[in-house]
Amino acid sequence: MSHTPEELIQLGYQCRREGRLREAKRRFAESVELCRGGTDPTLLAGSLIGLGQIERDLKNNEAAVQHYSEAIALYRSSGHPLRLAHTVRHLADILRGMRSIESARALYEEALQVYREHVETPPLDLANAIRGFALLRGSAGERDEARILWQEARALYASLNVQAGVEESEAQLDQLMAS
């Protein structure tokens, strides 16, 4: 049975939720291949993001970086700033985890700039981008900058009733004050 790219993306995410990562990877890869010959760059970008998420889940960070980078290039030319910012932020998270601090820094700055320029930015997306950047600034020894970001993240998480985010922000602020 053949599936459309949209169906393959849905199947990929369903497999991911169910912990069937290899099958999810196959579904996303099929969607990418179908989209490569198509005319919808945002659909290809969505397929690449799914594939990138699975590669990240499988600890294949280099492959995840490639997929996210390609999706970012597609979003840059398609006029979807919030999708671009979301994808840029996820790539920054991956690079931060790989200790590629300066590359991640530039991406967090870009994502935050886009998020702050658009009133329709979901507050949770902004909070999560600020959180990632705060983690980066803290690990880079930039305590004052990290503290300001954690305070902003804490306020956003509190306004959204995301208790885990509030607690992490407070723990990070306590740690910054103690060191």
SULKASUL-V276018 format. One record per backbone hydrogen bond with DSSP energy under -0.5 kcal/mol. CO is the residue of the C=O (numbers start at 1). NH is the residue of the N-H. E is the energy in kcal/mol with one decimal. If there is no record, write none. Layout:
BEGIN
<<CO/NH/E> <CO/NH/E>>
END
This chain:
BEGIN
<<4/8/-2.4> <5/9/-2.4> <6/10/-2.3> <7/11/-2.8> <8/12/-2.7> <9/13/-2.4> <10/14/-2.3> <11/15/-2.8> <12/16/-2.1> <13/17/-2.5> <14/18/-1.8> <15/20/-2.8> <16/19/-1.6> <19/21/-1.4> <20/24/-2.2> <21/25/-2.8> <22/26/-2.0> <23/27/-2.4> <24/28/-2.7> <25/29/-2.6> <26/30/-2.3> <27/31/-2.1> <28/32/-2.6> <29/33/-2.3> <30/34/-2.3> <31/35/-2.5> <32/36/-1.8> <33/37/-0.6> <34/37/-0.6> <35/38/-1.7> <39/41/-0.7> <40/44/-1.8> <41/45/-2.4> <42/46/-2.3> <43/47/-2.0> <44/48/-2.6> <45/49/-2.4> <46/50/-2.0> <47/51/-2.2> <48/52/-2.7> <49/53/-2.7> <50/54/-2.0> <51/55/-2.4> <52/56/-2.3> <53/57/-2.6> <54/58/-2.3> <55/60/-3.3> <56/59/-1.7> <59/61/-1.0> <60/64/-2.3> <61/65/-2.7> <62/66/-1.8> <63/67/-2.3> <64/68/-2.7> <65/69/-2.6> <66/70/-2.1> <67/71/-2.2> <68/72/-2.6> <69/73/-2.1> <70/74/-1.9> <71/75/-2.5> <72/76/-2.5> <73/77/-1.1> <75/78/-0.9> <75/79/-0.8> <75/80/-0.9> <80/84/-2.5> <81/85/-2.8> <82/86/-2.3> <83/87/-2.2> <84/88/-2.9> <85/89/-2.5> <86/90/-1.9> <87/91/-2.2> <88/92/-2.4> <89/93/-2.2> <90/94/-2.1> <91/95/-2.7> <92/96/-2.7> <93/97/-2.1> <94/98/-1.3> <95/100/-2.9> <96/99/-1.6> <99/101/-1.3> <100/104/-2.4> <101/105/-2.9> <102/106/-1.9> <103/107/-1.5> <104/108/-2.8> <105/109/-2.5> <106/110/-1.9> <107/111/-2.9> <108/112/-2.8> <109/113/-2.1> <110/114/-2.4> <111/115/-2.8> <112/116/-2.7> <113/117/-1.4> <114/118/-0.8> <115/118/-0.9> <117/119/-0.6> <118/121/-1.7> <122/125/-0.7> <122/126/-1.8> <123/127/-2.8> <124/128/-2.6> <125/129/-2.0> <126/130/-2.6> <127/131/-2.5> <128/132/-2.1> <129/133/-2.2> <130/134/-2.7> <131/135/-2.4> <132/136/-2.2> <133/137/-2.9> <134/138/-2.5> <135/139/-2.4> <136/140/-1.7> <137/142/-2.8> <138/141/-1.5> <141/143/-1.4> <142/146/-2.5> <143/147/-2.7> <144/148/-2.0> <145/149/-2.0> <146/150/-2.9> <147/151/-2.2> <148/152/-1.9> <149/153/-2.8> <150/154/-2.9> <151/155/-2.1> <152/156/-2.2> <153/157/-3.1> <154/158/-2.7> <155/159/-2.2> <156/160/-1.3> <157/161/-0.5> <157/162/-2.7> <158/161/-1.1> <161/163/-1.1> <162/166/-2.0> <163/167/-3.0> <164/168/-2.4> <165/169/-2.4> <166/170/-2.7> <167/171/-2.5> <168/172/-2.6> <169/173/-2.5> <170/174/-2.6> <171/175/-2.3> <172/176/-2.4> <173/177/-2.1> <174/178/-1.8> <175/179/-1.5>>
END
